């Protein structure tokens, strides 16, 4: 239950992908986990969001085209200065990238491979720091940013599924 969160709290929380980001955000709020997650992060717990979990870490998820629901927008966890807008076109691609914050992930300097499958585009605001530089997308060279990371390294998110298949990322996140 959400009452047990924080009693000897976890070192890290991973919010996985989802098929319906807006509905899952509402469920987090209604169940009490929304505020509990923010308290844990304020207390030093690391928080990682993958795909839909990354979208939830932001200030807001917007759905003007009603891709996921009749809702126009749902407030996010506000753990990263980002906003996501859902779009009807689904993004799917095999990607290769590298982490852009070597001081926070010193062992994870090699190329990371994974895949994207998501609906929505995420905009970074204020002094948001991109997490990855995508160097190849669907076999084509590119120079795109992906994800975001808080400057203290305690909160980060990415659209890259498969990132935890890289041992260096696991060590740096859970180490």
C-alpha positions in Angstrom: 0.0 0.0 0.0 1.1 3.6 -0.4 1.2 3.9 3.4 4.2 1.6 3.4 6.2 3.7 1.0 8.9 5.6 2.8 9.3 3.2 5.7 12.9 2.2 5.0 12.3 3.6 1.5 13.8 2.2 -1.7 17.1 3.3 -3.2 15.5 3.6 -6.6 12.1 3.7 -8.3 11.7 2.8 -11.9 8.5 3.9 -13.7 8.1 1.7 -16.7 6.4 2.3 -20.0 2.6 2.1 -20.3 -0.1 1.9 -23.0 -2.0 4.8 -21.4 0.1 7.5 -19.7 -2.8 9.8 -18.8 -4.8 7.1 -17.2 -1.9 5.7 -15.2 -1.0 9.2 -14.0 -4.6 9.6 -12.7 -4.3 6.2 -11.0 -1.1 7.3 -9.3 -2.9 10.4 -7.9 -6.0 8.5 -6.8 -4.1 5.8 -5.0 -1.8 8.1 -3.1 1.4 7.0 -4.9 1.7 10.3 -6.7 2.6 12.3 -3.6 4.5 9.4 -2.0 6.8 9.2 -5.1 7.5 12.9 -4.9 8.3 12.6 -1.2 10.7 9.7 -1.8 12.5 11.7 -4.5 12.7 14.7 -2.2 14.3 12.4 0.4 17.0 11.2 -2.0 15.5 8.2 -3.7 16.6 7.9 -7.4 13.7 7.9 -9.9 13.9 6.7 -13.5 11.2 6.8 -16.1 11.2 4.7 -19.3 9.0 5.8 -22.2 5.5 6.5 -20.6 7.3 6.6 -17.2 9.5 9.4 -18.6 6.5 11.3 -19.8 5.0 11.0 -16.3 8.0 12.6 -14.7 7.2 15.9 -16.4 5.0 18.8 -15.5 2.2 17.8 -17.8 1.0 15.3 -20.4 -1.2 16.9 -23.0 -3.6 15.0 -25.4 -5.1 17.5 -27.7 -5.8 14.9 -30.4 -7.4 12.5 -27.8 -4.9 9.7 -28.7 -5.3 8.1 -25.3 -8.5 9.5 -23.8 -11.0 12.3 -23.7 -8.8 14.2 -21.3 -7.0 17.2 -22.7 -4.2 17.2 -20.1 -3.1 15.7 -16.8 -0.5 17.1 -14.4 2.6 15.1 -14.1 4.9 14.4 -11.2 6.9 17.6 -11.9 10.2 15.9 -11.2 11.7 17.0 -14.5 11.1 20.3 -16.4 9.4 18.7 -19.4 6.0 18.6 -21.1 4.7 15.8 -23.4 2.1 16.2 -26.1 0.5 13.1 -27.5 0.4 12.7 -31.3 -1.5 10.2 -33.4 1.7 9.0 -35.1 3.5 6.3 -33.2 7.3 6.5 -33.2 9.1 3.2 -33.6 12.8 2.8 -34.3 15.9 0.9 -33.4 18.4 3.4 -32.0 22.0 3.8 -30.9 23.0 6.6 -28.6 25.3 7.7 -25.8 24.8 9.3 -22.4 25.5 13.0 -22.4 26.3 13.3 -18.7 29.6 11.4 -18.2 30.2 13.0 -14.8 27.0 11.3 -13.5 27.5 8.1 -15.5 31.3 7.8 -15.8 31.2 4.0 -16.6 28.5 4.3 -19.2 30.4 6.0 -22.0 29.9 3.3 -24.6 27.2 3.3 -27.2 23.8 2.1 -25.9 21.4 0.2 -28.2 17.7 -0.1 -27.7 14.4 0.8 -29.3 11.7 3.5 -29.2 8.0 2.8 -29.4 5.9 5.7 -28.2 3.2 8.3 -29.1 4.1 11.7 -28.0 6.8 14.3 -28.2 8.5 15.7 -25.2 9.8 19.3 -24.9 12.5 20.2 -22.4 12.1 23.5 -20.6 14.2 25.9 -18.5 17.6 24.4 -17.8 16.6 20.8 -18.5 19.5 18.6 -19.6 19.1 16.0 -22.3 20.0 12.5 -21.2 21.1 10.9 -24.4 22.4 11.8 -27.8 20.9 9.5 -30.4 23.5 9.0 -33.1 21.6 6.4 -35.2 17.9 5.9 -35.7 16.5 3.1 -37.9 20.0 2.6 -39.4 20.4 6.3 -40.4 22.9 8.6 -38.8 21.3 11.4 -36.7 22.0 13.9 -34.0 18.8 13.9 -31.8 18.4 14.4 -28.1 16.5 11.9 -26.0 15.2 12.0 -22.4 16.2 14.4 -19.6 18.1 14.3 -16.4 18.0 16.4 -13.3 21.3 18.1 -12.6 21.7 16.2 -9.4 21.3 12.9 -11.3 18.6 11.6 -9.0 15.9 11.8 -11.6 16.1 10.9 -15.3 14.0 9.5 -18.1 14.3 8.3 -21.6 12.3 6.8 -24.5 15.0 4.2 -24.9 13.6 0.8 -24.1 16.4 -1.7 -23.3 18.6 0.8 -21.5 18.8 -1.5 -18.5 20.3 -4.3 -20.7 23.5 -2.2 -20.4 25.4 -3.3 -17.1 27.1 0.1 -16.7 23.7 1.9 -16.6 22.4 -0.6 -14.0 25.5 -0.1 -11.9 25.4 3.7 -12.0 21.6 3.7 -11.3 21.5 1.2 -8.5 25.1 1.4 -7.3 
